[in-house]
């Protein structure tokens, strides 16, 4: 997928889903900070199981193979979020930290961010809530001076807004 396709998809999906809040906290040429929050009707254990199975909630339009069923997450420190299909594979991210049922921290320069040579830390936090489970995505990207991260931040924000909405949804 080209950078322009990612930008178009991100902008097109920025308004989808039932995200309680989605925000580009800050964006500069060499960094951005994003935050997304939502509440899922799923119980914390069920939502955790869904989180660590990205094939069940990640949108196939944001894969290289076009099929989210090709996504796998090895949910342990040093594990990988990868996509494998006949004729190709992509490492989307590496697990930096995991606290079962609570926190997943990834070094995850998804899509065009890989070719930009930036570091992206994506922290996903789950907490019990009266209505089910509160979800928070915090993402910090840092690159070289003039990386253009401020230009891609809105598209990435749109992709992550869609992702949290899909994760929060009740699949039943």
C-alpha positions in Angstrom: 0.0 0.0 0.0 1.4 3.4 -0.9 1.7 6.3 1.5 -1.0 8.1 -0.5 -3.4 5.1 -0.2 -2.7 5.0 3.6 -3.5 8.7 3.8 -6.7 8.4 1.8 -7.9 5.4 3.9 -7.0 7.1 7.1 -8.8 10.3 6.2 -11.8 8.3 4.9 -12.1 6.3 8.1 -11.4 9.1 10.5 -15.1 9.6 11.3 -16.1 5.9 11.5 -16.8 3.9 14.6 -18.0 4.7 18.1 -14.8 6.2 19.6 -15.5 8.2 22.7 -12.5 10.4 21.9 -9.9 10.5 19.2 -7.2 13.1 19.1 -4.0 14.2 17.5 -2.5 15.5 20.8 0.4 17.1 19.0 2.1 16.9 15.6 5.4 18.3 14.5 7.6 17.4 11.5 9.7 15.0 13.6 7.0 13.6 16.0 3.4 13.1 16.7 1.3 12.0 19.7 -2.1 10.4 19.4 -4.7 9.3 21.9 -7.9 7.3 21.4 -10.4 6.1 24.0 -13.5 3.9 23.8 -15.6 1.7 25.9 -16.5 -1.8 24.9 -19.5 -3.8 26.1 -17.2 -6.8 26.3 -15.8 -8.0 29.7 -12.1 -7.3 30.2 -11.1 -11.0 29.7 -13.1 -11.3 26.5 -11.7 -8.0 25.2 -8.1 -9.0 26.0 -8.6 -12.2 24.1 -9.9 -10.2 21.2 -7.0 -7.7 21.4 -4.3 -10.4 21.1 -6.1 -11.8 18.1 -5.7 -8.9 15.6 -7.3 -11.0 12.8 -10.6 -10.6 14.7 -10.7 -6.8 14.7 -8.0 -5.2 12.5 -9.5 -3.9 9.2 -8.3 -5.9 6.1 -7.9 -2.6 4.2 -4.9 -1.8 6.4 -3.0 -5.0 5.6 -0.5 -5.7 2.9 -2.2 -9.0 1.9 -5.8 -7.6 2.0 -6.8 -10.3 4.5 -6.8 -9.7 8.2 -6.9 -13.5 8.7 -3.1 -13.4 7.9 -2.4 -11.4 11.1 -0.8 -13.0 14.1 0.4 -11.6 17.5 2.8 -13.6 19.7 1.7 -12.0 23.0 4.9 -12.0 25.0 7.8 -9.7 25.3 9.9 -10.0 22.1 6.9 -11.4 20.3 5.8 -10.1 16.9 2.7 -8.7 15.3 3.2 -10.1 11.8 1.3 -10.7 8.6 2.2 -13.8 6.5 0.6 -14.9 3.2 1.7 -17.0 0.3 4.5 -15.0 -1.3 5.1 -12.5 1.5 5.3 -11.4 5.1 5.5 -8.2 7.1 6.6 -7.5 10.6 4.2 -4.8 11.8 5.4 -4.5 15.3 7.3 -6.1 18.2 6.0 -6.6 21.7 8.0 -4.5 24.2 5.8 -5.1 27.3 2.7 -7.2 28.1 0.6 -7.4 31.3 -2.0 -10.0 30.6 -5.5 -8.4 30.6 -4.2 -4.9 31.1 -1.4 -3.5 28.9 0.2 -4.2 25.5 3.1 -2.0 24.4 4.4 -2.4 20.8 7.2 -0.9 18.8 4.9 -0.6 15.8 5.7 1.5 12.7 2.8 0.2 10.7 2.4 0.8 6.9 4.3 3.7 5.4 5.9 4.6 8.8 8.3 1.7 8.2 9.8 3.3 5.1 10.0 6.7 6.9 12.5 5.2 9.4 10.6 6.3 12.5 10.1 4.8 15.9 6.5 4.3 16.9 5.5 3.2 20.4 1.8 2.1 20.7 0.5 1.5 24.1 -2.9 -0.2 24.5 -4.4 -0.2 27.9 -7.6 -2.0 29.1 -9.4 -1.2 32.4 -12.7 -2.6 33.8 -15.5 -0.1 33.4 -19.1 -0.1 34.6 -20.3 -0.7 31.0 -17.6 -3.3 30.1 -14.0 -2.4 29.4 -12.4 1.0 28.8 -9.8 1.0 26.1 -7.0 3.6 25.5 -4.6 3.8 22.7 -1.6 6.1 23.2 0.9 6.4 20.3 4.1 8.4 20.1 6.1 8.5 16.8 9.5 10.1 16.6 11.7 10.5 13.5 14.5 12.5 12.1 14.2 16.2 11.7 11.9 17.0 8.8 10.4 13.4 8.7 7.0 14.8 7.8 5.2 13.1 10.7 2.9 16.1 11.1 1.6 15.4 7.5 0.8 11.7 8.2 -0.5 12.1 11.7 -4.1 12.7 10.6 -4.1 9.6 8.5 -2.6 7.4 11.2 -5.2 9.0 13.6 -8.0 7.9 11.3 -6.6 4.3 11.0 -6.3 4.0 14.8 -9.8 5.6 15.3 -11.2 2.9 13.1 -9.1 0.2 14.9 -10.3 1.1 18.4 -13.9 1.2 17.2 -13.5 -2.3 15.7 -11.8 -3.6 18.8 -14.5 -2.2 21.0 -17.3 -3.6 19.0 -19.2 -6.6 20.2 -18.5 -9.3 17.5 -21.6 -11.2 18.5 
